[in-house]
Amino acid sequence: MQIQIFMGNAGDGATGKLQAVQDRLDFVGESAPIIQAGAYGEDGLLQILEVRAAGGQREILVDDCSRQQILRVLEWQSCLEHEPRFDGLVIHLARKD
């Protein structure tokens, strides 16, 4: 599992870094809707990440993450590094301004 963190204006509009990742995935025929982290608490965000990964999504995009949410995702990653079901998973987190 890899975590990529975008700082600043990463999720800002159609030209944002998350949008560029989403466009790349659309080009190769993969669906990756952007999760709005503001709609979830820390535990809720981890749950939605697990659901998406269990559903076979290999790249997950999350916009508007708080510092605490990012820290919790990194902590969660460290607990799962030997879980084969998360091999090849890439999570893109955009931190809110």
N, C-alpha and C positions, 0 to 999 in steps of 0.2 A: 504494500500500500504506500502510495505517495501522497503527500499533502503539498499543495502549491498555494501560497498566500500572496494575494495582490493587495497592495496598500494604496491609499489615496483614492483616486477617481476610477478605480478598476471597474466598477460596475456602472459607470456613468453613461447611460444612453447607448445608442446603437454602435458607437465607436469604442465602447469600453472593452477591456481585456476579456471579460467573461463572454461578451457578445462575440468576440473573435473566436474564442474556443467553441462556443455554440455553433457558429457558422461553419467551422471546420468539421465538427461532428455531423451537422446537417449535410454537408457536402459528401461525406462517406456513408450517408444513410442511417446514422445513429441518432436517436432522439435523446436529448438531454435538457429537459426543461429546467430553468433556473429556480432554485429554492430561495425564497425570501426569508432570511434568518430572523428578521424582526417579528415574524409570525410565530416563532417558537422560543421557548425557554431553552436553557442549555441541554436538559435531558430530552426535551422534545426534538431538538435538532439531531441529537445522537440517534434517537429512535428512527427518524425519517432517513438518516444516512444508512442505517442498518436495513431498513425496508427496501430502499433503492438498490443497495448492494445485493441483498437476497433475491431481488427481482431480476438480477442479471445486468444491471447498469454498471459499466466499467469506468465511466467518468461522470462525476457528480459536480454540479456547479451550484455554489451557494453565494448569494449576494447579501450585503449589508450586515456582516457578522460583527458582533461586539468583540472586544479584546478577550473577554471571559469565555465567549463561545469558542473562539479560536484556541484558547488554552485547553478547554475541555476536549476539543476534537484531537488536539495533539496528544493529550493524556490518553484518550481512548485508543489512538493509533498505537501508542507504545504498549498497551495491554494486548493488542491483537496482532503483533508483528509475526507471530508464528502460526496464525490461522490461515490455512491454505485457501479458504473461501474468499479471502480478501486479497489474494495475490493478483497483481495487475490492476488493482483499483486505484484510480487517481481522483482525489478530491481537490477542487479548485475553490478556495475561499477568498472572497473579496471583503476586506475590512471596511466598515462604514467610516465616513469622515468624522 
